[in-house]
Amino acid sequence: MSALYRFIHAEKACYAVTVLCQALKVARSSCYAWCEGEAARRARREADEALAHEITVLHIASRKTYGVPRIHAELRRLGRRVNRKRVARIMRQAGIQGVTRRKRRSLTRADKKARPAPDLTGRDFHAEIPGTKLVGDITYLPTAEGWLHLACWIDLATREVVGYAMADHHRAPLVTDALKMAHGRTELRPGCVIHSDRGSEYTSAELRSEIAELNLRQNCGRTGSCFDNATAESFWALLKEETGTRTWPDRATARAEVFDFNETFCNRRRLRKHKIFGYLTPAETRQRHQHALAA
């Protein structure tokens, strides 16, 4: 119907509107109402184009990883009061979408002779205070020089990557070095629970000695169950999808990109869904906790 009204509007200089409406069998009142609303429609189109530009900038700043929820949250943080459905429509029309996750292969190799620590977490991946509960895991990144293995420790209160280490192997020193980094850069409280799977790296004497020295408590989930370490599994999927599914040219390049992702983007820039504070970065969540404890 809009096409008919546009035709009448274009031809009204040559023919009377009444004649055109009769010929095309449309109501003259509806045609006039459409013409009167043209200015408002033009303004909406211009507003949508401006919003699409803002969304494109935010999407590029997120490494082209944000979908509708986080784009909408970013706009609200910038003071833009915009409906989420409108954001979804504009992103769909512009062909802007977040990344999707790929399947992950398990790297866990349990040491059948080692006695695992008890499961103190019970799939409760929530902590009220930073430095009281960490989860850790190992993944691998493909490079032209071979695998680069990455171990991380994540604070469950803030979802911040507090410790990580990379090497061309996945032996016990890898996870021990990551734990030392976590202890050195953040305050791990006495009795802090250190959760992991039952891989041989985590049941090693070296890691257990380090945990005892730091006055922490070890906690292990079951072997082969991704749900017992869901937070770490989710982070690996996040890292691999948002850095891109590809092979790095060498380990040095992969190391640099992982460092940039953890320090610049993930901890300080990327919005997380937090149960209490909503869309905040891990660094902002830690600051909120610190202010709350100080108060």
C-alpha positions as CSV (number, residue, x, y, z in Angstrom):
1,M,0.0,0.0,0.0
2,S,2.9,2.4,0.7
3,A,4.1,1.9,-2.8
4,L,0.7,3.2,-4.1
5,Y,0.8,6.2,-1.8
6,R,4.4,7.0,-2.9
7,F,3.2,6.8,-6.6
8,I,0.3,9.2,-5.9
9,H,2.6,11.6,-4.1
10,A,5.0,11.6,-7.0
11,E,2.3,12.1,-9.7
12,K,0.1,14.6,-7.9
13,A,1.8,17.5,-9.8
14,C,0.4,16.0,-13.1
15,Y,-2.9,14.6,-11.9
16,A,-5.4,15.4,-9.3
17,V,-5.1,13.3,-6.1
18,T,-8.8,12.5,-6.3
19,V,-8.4,11.0,-9.8
20,L,-5.3,9.0,-8.8
21,C,-7.0,7.6,-5.7
22,Q,-10.1,6.6,-7.7
23,A,-7.9,5.0,-10.4
24,L,-5.9,3.0,-7.9
25,K,-8.9,2.3,-5.6
26,V,-7.5,3.8,-2.4
27,A,-9.1,6.1,0.1
28,R,-8.2,9.7,-0.3
29,S,-8.2,10.3,3.4
30,S,-5.7,7.4,3.9
31,C,-3.5,8.9,1.2
32,Y,-3.4,12.3,2.9
33,A,-2.7,10.7,6.3
34,W,0.3,8.8,4.7
35,C,1.6,12.0,3.3
36,E,1.3,13.8,6.6
37,G,3.3,11.1,8.3
38,E,6.2,11.1,5.8
39,A,8.2,13.6,7.9
40,A,8.0,11.4,11.0
41,R,9.0,8.3,9.0
42,R,12.0,10.2,7.5
43,A,13.0,11.2,11.0
44,R,12.8,7.6,12.2
45,R,14.9,6.4,9.3
46,E,17.5,8.9,10.0
47,A,17.5,8.0,13.7
48,D,17.8,4.3,12.8
49,E,20.8,5.1,10.5
50,A,22.5,7.0,13.3
51,L,21.9,4.2,15.8
52,A,23.1,1.6,13.3
53,H,26.4,3.6,13.1
54,E,26.7,3.6,16.9
55,I,26.1,-0.1,16.9
56,T,28.7,-0.8,14.2
57,V,31.3,1.2,16.2
58,L,30.5,-0.8,19.4
59,H,30.5,-4.1,17.5
60,I,33.9,-3.4,16.0
61,A,35.2,-2.3,19.5
62,S,34.1,-5.7,20.9
63,R,36.2,-7.4,18.2
64,K,33.0,-8.1,16.3
65,T,31.9,-10.5,19.1
66,Y,29.0,-8.7,20.9
67,G,25.4,-9.8,20.1
68,V,22.2,-8.0,20.9
69,P,22.3,-8.3,24.7
70,R,25.7,-6.7,25.2
71,I,25.3,-4.1,22.4
72,H,22.1,-3.1,24.2
73,A,23.9,-3.0,27.5
74,E,26.7,-0.9,26.1
75,L,24.3,1.6,24.7
76,R,22.6,1.9,28.1
77,R,26.0,2.5,29.7
78,L,26.5,5.4,27.2
79,G,23.2,6.9,28.3
80,R,21.2,5.8,25.2
81,R,17.7,4.9,26.2
82,V,16.8,2.5,23.3
83,N,14.5,-0.5,23.2
84,R,16.2,-3.9,22.9
85,K,13.9,-5.1,20.2
86,R,14.9,-2.0,18.1
87,V,18.6,-2.9,18.6
88,A,17.9,-6.4,17.4
89,R,16.0,-5.2,14.4
90,I,18.7,-2.8,13.3
91,M,21.4,-5.4,13.8
92,R,19.5,-7.9,11.8
93,Q,18.9,-5.4,9.0
94,A,22.6,-4.4,9.0
95,G,23.8,-8.0,9.1
96,I,25.6,-7.4,12.4
97,Q,25.7,-10.5,14.7
98,G,27.8,-11.9,17.5
99,V,30.0,-14.9,17.2
100,T,28.9,-18.5,17.9
101,R,30.8,-21.0,19.9
102,R,32.6,-24.1,18.5
103,K,32.9,-27.5,20.1
104,R,35.7,-28.2,22.4
105,R,37.9,-31.3,22.7
106,S,38.8,-32.5,26.2
107,L,42.4,-32.2,27.4
108,T,41.9,-33.9,30.8
109,R,44.1,-36.9,31.4
110,A,43.4,-38.2,34.9
111,D,46.2,-39.8,37.0
112,K,44.5,-43.0,38.2
113,K,47.1,-43.5,41.0
114,A,46.6,-40.0,42.5
115,R,43.9,-39.5,45.1
116,P,41.7,-36.5,44.1
117,A,40.6,-33.8,46.5
118,P,37.0,-33.8,47.6
119,D,34.4,-31.8,45.6
120,L,33.7,-28.8,47.9
121,T,32.0,-26.7,45.1
122,G,29.2,-29.0,44.1
123,R,28.7,-27.1,40.8
124,D,28.0,-23.9,42.8
125,F,30.0,-21.4,40.7
126,H,29.2,-18.4,42.7
127,A,31.2,-16.5,45.4
128,E,30.2,-13.4,47.4
129,I,33.7,-12.1,48.1
130,P,36.7,-12.0,45.7
131,G,39.6,-14.3,46.6
132,T,37.5,-17.0,48.2
133,K,36.8,-19.3,45.3
134,L,38.8,-19.9,42.0
135,V,38.3,-22.3,39.1
136,G,41.0,-23.4,36.8
137,D,41.6,-25.4,33.7
138,I,43.9,-26.0,30.8
139,T,43.3,-25.6,27.1
140,Y,45.4,-25.7,23.9
141,L,45.8,-23.2,21.1
142,P,46.9,-24.4,17.6
143,T,50.0,-22.7,16.1
144,A,52.2,-23.4,13.1
145,E,54.9,-24.3,15.6
146,G,52.7,-26.8,17.5
147,W,50.3,-26.5,20.4
148,L,50.5,-23.7,22.9
149,H,49.0,-24.8,26.2
150,L,47.2,-22.2,28.4
151,A,46.3,-22.6,32.1
152,C,44.0,-20.0,33.8
153,W,42.5,-19.3,37.2
154,I,39.3,-17.4,37.4
155,D,37.8,-15.6,40.4
156,L,34.2,-16.7,40.7
157,A,33.1,-13.5,42.5
158,T,34.2,-11.2,39.7
159,R,34.8,-13.6,36.7
160,E,38.2,-12.0,36.4
161,V,41.1,-14.0,35.0
162,V,43.5,-13.5,37.9
163,G,46.2,-15.9,36.9
164,Y,47.4,-17.6,33.7
165,A,50.5,-19.2,32.2
166,M,51.4,-20.5,28.7
167,A,53.9,-23.1,27.6
168,D,54.5,-25.7,24.9
169,H,53.6,-28.5,27.5
170,H,50.8,-29.1,30.0
171,R,52.7,-30.5,32.9
172,A,52.3,-29.5,36.5
173,P,54.5,-26.3,36.4
174,L,52.1,-24.8,34.0
175,V,49.2,-24.7,36.5
176,T,51.5,-23.9,39.4
177,D,52.9,-20.9,37.6
178,A,49.3,-19.7,36.9
179,L,48.4,-20.1,40.6
180,K,51.5,-18.2,41.7
181,M,50.4,-15.3,39.4
182,A,46.9,-15.4,40.8
183,H,48.3,-15.2,44.4
184,G,50.7,-12.4,43.5
185,R,48.3,-10.1,41.8
186,T,45.2,-10.5,44.0
187,E,44.4,-11.2,47.6
188,L,43.6,-14.9,48.0
189,R,42.0,-15.3,51.4
190,P,43.1,-18.1,53.7
191,G,41.1,-21.3,52.9
192,C,40.3,-20.0,49.4
193,V,38.8,-22.9,47.4
194,I,40.9,-23.9,44.3
195,H,38.6,-25.9,42.0
196,S,39.7,-27.9,39.0
197,D,39.1,-31.2,37.2
198,R,41.0,-34.3,38.1
199,G,43.7,-34.0,35.4
200,S,47.2,-35.2,36.4
201,E,48.5,-31.6,36.5
202,Y,46.0,-30.8,39.2
203,T,46.6,-33.9,41.3
204,S,50.3,-33.5,41.1
205,A,52.5,-33.3,44.2
206,E,53.9,-30.0,43.0
207,L,50.6,-28.2,42.8
208,R,49.4,-29.7,46.1
209,S,52.6,-28.5,47.8
210,E,52.0,-25.0,46.4
211,I,48.4,-25.0,47.6
212,A,49.4,-26.0,51.1
213,E,52.1,-23.4,51.2
214,L,49.6,-20.6,50.2
215,N,47.1,-21.9,52.8
216,L,44.4,-22.7,50.2
217,R,42.0,-25.6,49.9
218,Q,42.0,-27.9,46.8
219,N,38.7,-29.0,45.2
220,C,38.2,-31.4,42.3
221,G,35.2,-32.2,40.2
222,R,34.6,-35.5,38.4
223,T,36.6,-36.7,35.4
224,G,35.0,-36.2,32.0
225,S,32.1,-34.0,33.3
226,C,32.2,-30.6,31.8
227,F,29.4,-29.5,34.1
228,D,31.7,-29.9,37.2
229,N,33.9,-27.1,35.8
230,A,31.4,-25.1,33.7
231,T,32.8,-21.7,34.4
232,A,36.2,-22.6,33.0
233,E,34.7,-24.4,30.1
234,S,32.6,-21.4,29.3
235,F,35.7,-19.1,29.4
236,W,37.6,-21.3,27.0
237,A,34.7,-21.2,24.5
238,L,34.6,-17.4,25.0
239,L,38.3,-17.0,24.4
240,K,38.4,-19.2,21.3
241,E,35.3,-17.7,19.7
242,E,36.3,-14.1,20.3
243,T,39.9,-14.4,19.3
244,G,38.8,-16.3,16.1
245,T,38.8,-19.9,15.1
246,R,42.2,-20.2,13.3
247,T,45.8,-21.3,13.6
248,W,48.3,-18.7,14.8
249,P,51.6,-18.4,12.8
250,D,53.7,-19.0,15.9
251,R,53.5,-19.4,19.7
252,A,54.8,-15.8,20.3
253,T,51.8,-14.4,18.3
254,A,49.4,-16.6,20.2
255,R,50.9,-15.5,23.5
256,A,50.6,-11.8,22.6
257,E,47.0,-12.2,21.6
258,V,46.0,-14.2,24.7
259,F,47.7,-11.6,26.9
260,D,45.9,-8.7,25.1
261,F,42.5,-10.6,25.3
262,N,42.9,-11.3,29.1
263,E,44.4,-8.0,30.2
264,T,42.9,-5.4,27.9
265,F,39.6,-6.8,26.8
266,C,38.3,-9.6,29.0
267,N,39.1,-8.2,32.4
268,R,38.7,-4.5,31.7
269,R,36.5,-4.1,28.7
270,R,34.1,-7.0,28.1
271,L,30.7,-6.8,29.8
272,R,29.6,-9.8,31.9
273,K,26.2,-10.8,33.2
274,H,26.5,-10.5,36.9
275,K,23.7,-11.8,39.2
276,I,23.8,-8.7,41.5
277,F,25.3,-5.8,39.6
278,G,24.1,-6.5,36.0
279,Y,26.3,-5.8,33.0
280,L,29.8,-4.8,34.3
281,T,33.3,-5.7,33.5
282,P,35.2,-8.0,35.9
283,A,37.4,-5.1,37.0
284,E,34.3,-3.0,37.8
285,T,32.7,-5.9,39.7
286,R,35.8,-6.2,41.8
287,Q,35.7,-2.4,42.5
288,R,32.1,-2.8,43.6
289,H,33.0,-5.6,46.0
290,Q,35.9,-3.5,47.4
291,H,33.6,-0.5,48.0
292,A,31.0,-2.6,49.6
293,L,33.5,-4.2,52.0
294,A,35.0,-0.8,52.8
295,A,31.5,0.6,53.6
